[in-house]
Amino acid sequence: MFYTSLHRFMDEHQHQKASMHMDAATRVEFEAWKKKAYVKLYTLLGLDRMRTCELNPRLLGTEKLDGYRREKWLIDTEPGIIMPFYALIPDDMHANGRFSCVIAPHGHGSAGKLAVVGNRLFPELSKSIDEHNYDYGVQAVRRGIIALCPDARGFGERREKYYQSDKPADMLRSSCEFLNAMAIPLGMNVAGMWTWDLMRLMDYAMTREDVDANRIGCIGLSGGGLQTLYFTAMDDRVKCAVISGYFYGFREALQEGLCCNCNYVPHLWEHFDVGDIGAMIAPRPLVIETGTRDILNGKSNMDNVYPYVEQVRSAYRLYGKEDLLCHDVFDGPHMWHGTKALEWLDIYLKGSR
């Protein structure tokens, strides 16, 4: 016999209406709500606890690959906090020398940035790339878009000391759960730190002479979708976004499901569900990708997805911009689909209609 407690939390969540629930009936109401939502989410993510500093960008090396080059960079996102990332640069320059650009965060099982840039360093990583169609940074650069592919805190070259090893099994692991446990008692959390780091990477992107600062987007799968969701909601400089494999009702997917600790932001569910955060992106171009066989959707599968997408659509409708929201539902598991997503980047970042 087991005497468990989870049902108590489930009941609390089910009967509690999020304080920042977006149900605006007019554009004026929505914009007033969005200002309040921004302030609340900024605090919940602990962004008010982050410390700014000079970016101090430094180039570590360049490799020539088929149709593009891969640069490795470091920047400082906080004092003493270093973010390594790859910049994938197309060979063909535009007439004005500036490209559209995507920031492409990764999720779990990626060895950090390696999967996104298609680096098949060992068989287990190659398998993950194939199963999840994980090299969306390469897919973007092959369409003439610069891709900035960072390591999130706790992954790749940013794993904490207990997780540092070059063994393949350890390279696919992460220390994000450990980081969240250390951050939460200090009023911080991993999701917020990831969001901050992407905002600093955006700062860097806007300094590059080969990037069109008005054409920067964000794309990500799974935990990369999490990062894309929060980053795009909090930073209007993101002009187009693709959230893949991370758009479902929190109670069923995250409270009933078995998910990494990095999904959990203190007090978030008292104030927001996924549809509320997604609505903050309106009316910028947005693709939400959902696989009909993605087990992370929750036990109700698509019934735990559609209502929240429709809530986001209601925000776009207030602007008369429903055509800027695409819900790409495909028959598949937890993976990057890319079909509508890459078309969206062509249209809304490159301007290729």
C-alpha positions as CSV (number, residue, x, y, z in Angstrom):
1,M,0.0,0.0,0.0
2,F,1.2,3.5,-0.9
3,Y,-0.2,6.7,0.5
4,T,0.7,9.4,-2.1
5,S,0.2,13.1,-2.3
6,L,0.3,14.0,-6.0
7,H,-3.5,13.9,-6.3
8,R,-3.6,16.8,-3.8
9,F,-1.5,19.0,-6.1
10,M,-3.5,17.9,-9.2
11,D,-6.7,18.9,-7.5
12,E,-5.2,22.3,-6.5
13,H,-4.0,23.0,-10.0
14,Q,-7.3,21.9,-11.6
15,H,-9.5,24.2,-9.5
16,Q,-7.2,27.2,-9.5
17,K,-7.5,29.8,-12.3
18,A,-4.3,31.3,-13.3
19,S,-4.2,35.0,-12.2
20,M,-2.7,36.1,-15.5
21,H,-5.1,34.1,-17.7
22,M,-5.5,35.8,-21.0
23,D,-9.1,36.3,-22.0
24,A,-9.0,39.8,-23.5
25,A,-12.0,40.7,-25.7
26,T,-10.4,43.7,-27.4
27,R,-6.9,44.7,-28.6
28,V,-6.8,47.5,-26.0
29,E,-7.6,45.0,-23.2
30,F,-5.0,42.6,-24.6
31,E,-2.2,45.1,-24.7
32,A,-3.0,46.2,-21.1
33,W,-2.9,42.5,-20.1
34,K,0.4,41.9,-21.9
35,K,2.1,44.7,-20.0
36,K,1.1,43.2,-16.7
37,A,1.9,39.7,-17.8
38,Y,5.4,40.8,-18.9
39,V,6.2,42.3,-15.5
40,K,4.9,39.2,-13.7
41,L,6.7,36.7,-15.9
42,Y,9.9,38.7,-15.7
43,T,9.9,38.4,-11.9
44,L,8.9,34.7,-11.9
45,L,11.8,33.9,-14.2
46,G,14.1,35.7,-11.9
47,L,15.3,38.0,-14.6
48,D,15.4,40.8,-12.1
49,R,18.2,38.9,-10.3
50,M,20.4,38.6,-13.3
51,R,23.6,40.7,-13.7
52,T,24.6,42.4,-16.9
53,C,28.2,42.8,-18.2
54,E,30.1,43.4,-21.3
55,L,29.7,40.6,-23.9
56,N,33.4,40.4,-24.6
57,P,32.9,38.2,-27.7
58,R,35.9,36.1,-28.8
59,L,36.3,33.8,-31.8
60,L,37.9,30.5,-31.0
61,G,38.0,29.0,-34.5
62,T,36.4,28.5,-37.9
63,E,35.7,25.4,-40.0
64,K,34.8,25.3,-43.7
65,L,31.9,23.0,-44.3
66,D,29.7,22.2,-47.3
67,G,28.0,25.4,-48.2
68,Y,28.7,27.2,-45.0
69,R,31.3,27.9,-42.3
70,R,31.1,27.1,-38.6
71,E,32.5,29.6,-36.2
72,K,33.0,28.9,-32.5
73,W,32.5,31.8,-30.2
74,L,32.4,32.7,-26.5
75,I,30.5,35.5,-24.9
76,D,29.9,36.6,-21.3
77,T,26.3,36.6,-20.3
78,E,26.8,37.6,-16.7
79,P,30.1,38.4,-14.8
80,G,32.0,35.2,-14.8
81,I,29.3,33.3,-16.8
82,I,30.5,32.2,-20.3
83,M,28.3,30.9,-23.1
84,P,29.9,29.0,-25.9
85,F,28.1,28.8,-29.2
86,Y,28.5,28.0,-32.8
87,A,27.6,30.5,-35.6
88,L,26.7,28.8,-38.9
89,I,27.3,31.3,-41.7
90,P,26.1,30.7,-45.3
91,D,28.7,31.0,-48.1
92,D,26.5,33.1,-50.4
93,M,26.4,36.7,-49.3
94,H,23.4,39.0,-49.9
95,A,23.9,42.2,-51.9
96,N,24.0,44.3,-48.7
97,G,26.1,41.7,-46.8
98,R,23.5,41.0,-44.2
99,F,21.6,37.8,-43.5
100,S,18.5,37.0,-41.6
101,C,19.4,35.0,-38.5
102,V,17.9,32.4,-36.1
103,I,18.9,31.7,-32.5
104,A,18.6,27.9,-32.2
105,P,18.6,26.5,-28.6
106,H,18.7,22.8,-28.0
107,G,16.8,20.4,-25.7
108,H,17.8,17.3,-23.9
109,G,19.6,14.4,-25.4
110,S,21.6,16.7,-27.7
111,A,25.1,17.0,-26.1
112,G,24.2,20.7,-26.0
113,K,24.8,22.6,-29.3
114,L,26.3,19.6,-31.0
115,A,23.0,18.0,-32.2
116,V,21.7,21.3,-33.6
117,V,24.8,21.8,-35.7
118,G,24.7,18.2,-36.9
119,N,28.0,17.2,-35.2
120,R,27.8,13.4,-35.2
121,L,30.7,13.0,-32.8
122,F,29.7,9.5,-31.5
123,P,27.0,6.9,-32.4
124,E,24.6,7.8,-29.6
125,L,24.5,11.4,-30.7
126,S,24.1,10.5,-34.3
127,K,21.1,8.3,-33.3
128,S,19.5,11.2,-31.4
129,I,20.0,13.5,-34.4
130,D,18.3,11.0,-36.7
131,E,15.4,10.2,-34.3
132,H,14.6,13.8,-33.5
133,N,15.6,15.5,-36.8
134,Y,17.8,17.5,-34.5
135,D,20.1,19.4,-36.8
136,Y,17.7,22.3,-37.4
137,G,20.6,24.8,-37.2
138,V,22.1,23.2,-40.3
139,Q,18.7,23.1,-42.0
140,A,18.4,26.9,-41.4
141,V,21.9,27.8,-42.7
142,R,21.3,25.7,-45.8
143,R,18.4,28.0,-46.5
144,G,20.6,31.1,-46.4
145,I,20.0,32.0,-42.7
146,I,22.7,32.5,-40.1
147,A,22.1,30.1,-37.1
148,L,23.5,30.8,-33.7
149,C,23.5,27.6,-31.7
150,P,24.4,27.9,-28.0
151,D,25.0,25.6,-25.1
152,A,22.4,26.2,-22.4
153,R,23.5,26.3,-18.9
154,G,24.0,22.7,-17.7
155,F,24.5,21.2,-21.1
156,G,27.5,20.5,-23.4
157,E,30.5,22.6,-22.4
158,R,28.4,24.1,-19.6
159,R,27.8,21.0,-17.5
160,E,28.7,21.4,-13.8
161,K,31.6,19.5,-12.3
162,Y,29.7,16.4,-11.3
163,Y,28.6,15.8,-14.9
164,Q,31.9,16.6,-16.7
165,S,33.2,13.7,-18.8
166,D,33.9,13.1,-22.4
167,K,32.3,9.7,-22.3
168,P,29.4,9.6,-24.8
169,A,26.8,8.7,-22.2
170,D,27.9,11.6,-20.0
171,M,28.0,14.1,-22.9
172,L,24.3,13.4,-23.5
173,R,23.5,14.1,-19.9
174,S,22.9,17.5,-18.3
175,S,23.2,19.2,-15.0
176,C,20.1,21.4,-15.4
177,E,18.3,19.7,-12.5
178,F,21.2,20.3,-10.2
179,L,21.4,24.0,-11.3
180,N,17.7,24.5,-10.6
181,A,18.0,23.0,-7.1
182,M,20.8,25.4,-6.4
183,A,19.1,28.5,-8.0
184,I,15.6,28.2,-6.6
185,P,16.5,29.0,-2.9
186,L,18.2,32.2,-4.2
187,G,15.1,33.3,-6.1
188,M,16.4,32.2,-9.5
189,N,15.6,29.3,-11.8
190,V,17.1,27.5,-14.8
191,A,14.4,28.6,-17.2
192,G,15.1,32.2,-16.3
193,M,18.8,31.8,-16.7
194,W,18.3,30.3,-20.1
195,T,16.0,33.1,-21.1
196,W,18.6,35.7,-20.0
197,D,21.4,34.0,-21.9
198,L,19.3,34.0,-25.1
199,M,18.6,37.7,-24.6
200,R,22.4,38.3,-24.3
201,L,22.9,36.2,-27.4
202,M,20.4,38.5,-29.1
203,D,22.5,41.5,-28.0
204,Y,25.5,39.9,-29.6
205,A,23.6,39.0,-32.8
206,M,22.6,42.6,-33.3
207,T,26.3,43.6,-33.2
208,R,27.3,41.3,-36.1
209,E,27.9,43.1,-39.4
210,D,26.6,40.1,-41.4
211,V,23.2,40.0,-39.5
212,D,20.1,42.0,-40.3
213,A,19.0,43.1,-36.9
214,N,15.4,43.4,-38.0
215,R,15.3,39.8,-39.2
216,I,16.3,37.7,-36.1
217,G,14.1,34.7,-35.1
218,C,14.3,31.8,-32.6
219,I,13.7,28.1,-33.2
220,G,13.8,25.1,-30.9
221,L,12.7,21.6,-30.1
222,S,11.6,20.2,-26.7
223,G,13.7,22.0,-24.1
224,G,14.7,24.3,-27.0
225,G,11.0,24.9,-27.5
226,L,10.8,25.8,-23.8
227,Q,13.6,28.3,-24.3
228,T,12.0,29.7,-27.5
229,L,8.6,30.1,-25.7
230,Y,10.0,32.1,-22.8
231,F,12.6,34.1,-24.8
232,T,10.2,35.1,-27.5
233,A,7.5,36.1,-24.9
234,M,10.1,38.3,-23.1
235,D,12.0,39.8,-26.0
236,D,10.1,41.7,-28.8
237,R,13.4,41.7,-30.9
238,V,12.5,38.1,-31.8
239,K,10.7,38.7,-35.1
240,C,9.6,35.0,-35.9
241,A,9.6,31.9,-33.7
242,V,9.1,28.1,-34.0
243,I,8.2,26.2,-30.9
244,S,8.5,22.5,-31.5
245,G,7.5,19.7,-29.1
246,Y,6.8,22.1,-26.2
247,F,3.2,23.4,-26.3
248,Y,0.7,21.6,-24.0
249,G,-1.3,22.3,-20.9
250,F,1.1,22.4,-17.9
251,R,-1.1,20.4,-15.4
252,E,-1.4,17.3,-17.5
253,A,2.0,17.4,-19.3
254,L,4.2,18.6,-16.5
255,Q,2.4,17.8,-13.3
256,E,1.1,14.3,-14.2
257,G,4.0,13.6,-16.6
258,L,7.6,12.8,-15.6
259,C,9.7,15.7,-16.7
260,C,13.0,17.2,-15.9
261,N,13.2,19.6,-13.0
262,C,14.2,22.4,-15.4
263,N,10.6,22.7,-16.5
264,Y,9.5,24.0,-13.2
265,V,9.4,27.7,-12.3
266,P,8.3,28.6,-8.8
267,H,4.8,30.0,-8.6
268,L,4.4,29.8,-12.4
269,W,1.2,27.7,-12.3
270,E,-0.5,30.1,-10.0
271,H,-0.3,32.8,-12.7
272,F,0.2,31.3,-16.2
273,D,-0.5,28.3,-18.4
274,V,1.2,27.7,-21.7
275,G,-1.5,29.5,-23.7
276,D,-1.0,32.7,-21.7
277,I,2.7,32.7,-22.3
278,G,2.2,31.9,-26.0
279,A,-0.3,34.7,-26.3
280,M,2.4,37.2,-25.3
281,I,4.1,36.5,-28.6
282,A,1.2,37.9,-30.7
283,P,1.1,39.2,-33.3
284,R,4.6,38.2,-34.4
285,P,4.9,35.2,-36.8
286,L,4.8,31.9,-34.9
287,V,4.8,28.2,-35.7
288,I,3.8,25.7,-33.1
289,E,4.8,22.1,-34.1
290,T,3.0,19.2,-32.5
291,G,3.5,15.5,-33.2
292,T,0.3,13.4,-32.8
293,R,2.4,10.7,-31.2
294,D,4.4,12.9,-28.9
295,I,4.1,11.3,-25.4
296,L,5.0,14.6,-23.8
297,N,1.6,16.0,-24.9
298,G,0.0,14.3,-21.8
299,K,-2.5,11.5,-21.4
300,S,-5.2,13.4,-23.4
301,N,-2.7,13.9,-26.3
302,M,-4.0,16.6,-28.7
303,D,-6.9,17.5,-26.4
304,N,-4.2,18.9,-24.1
305,V,-2.8,20.9,-27.0
306,Y,-5.6,22.4,-29.1
307,P,-7.3,24.5,-26.4
308,Y,-4.1,26.3,-25.6
309,V,-3.2,26.9,-29.3
310,E,-6.7,28.3,-29.7
311,Q,-6.1,30.7,-26.8
312,V,-3.0,32.0,-28.6
313,R,-5.0,32.3,-31.8
314,S,-7.6,34.4,-30.0
315,A,-4.8,37.0,-29.3
316,Y,-3.8,37.0,-33.0
317,R,-7.4,37.4,-34.0
318,L,-7.6,40.7,-32.0
319,Y,-5.0,42.1,-34.4
320,G,-6.6,40.6,-37.4
321,K,-3.4,38.6,-37.8
322,E,-4.6,34.9,-37.6
323,D,-2.5,34.1,-40.7
324,L,0.7,34.8,-38.7
325,L,0.0,31.8,-36.4
326,C,0.6,28.3,-37.8
327,H,-0.2,25.1,-35.9
328,D,1.7,22.4,-37.7
329,V,0.2,19.1,-36.6
330,F,2.0,16.1,-38.0
331,D,1.8,12.4,-37.6
332,G,4.9,11.7,-35.7
333,P,6.7,11.4,-32.3
334,H,8.6,13.9,-30.3
335,M,10.8,15.5,-33.0
336,W,11.5,18.6,-35.1
337,H,9.2,18.5,-38.1
338,G,10.5,21.6,-39.9
339,T,8.1,21.6,-42.9
340,K,6.0,24.6,-42.2
341,A,8.7,26.0,-39.9
342,L,11.3,26.4,-42.6
343,E,8.7,27.9,-44.9
344,W,7.8,30.4,-42.2
345,L,11.5,31.4,-41.9
346,D,11.7,31.9,-45.6
347,I,8.7,34.2,-45.6
348,Y,8.9,36.1,-42.4
349,L,12.7,36.3,-41.9
350,K,14.1,36.2,-45.4
351,G,11.1,37.9,-47.0
352,S,10.9,35.2,-49.7
353,R,7.2,35.0,-50.6
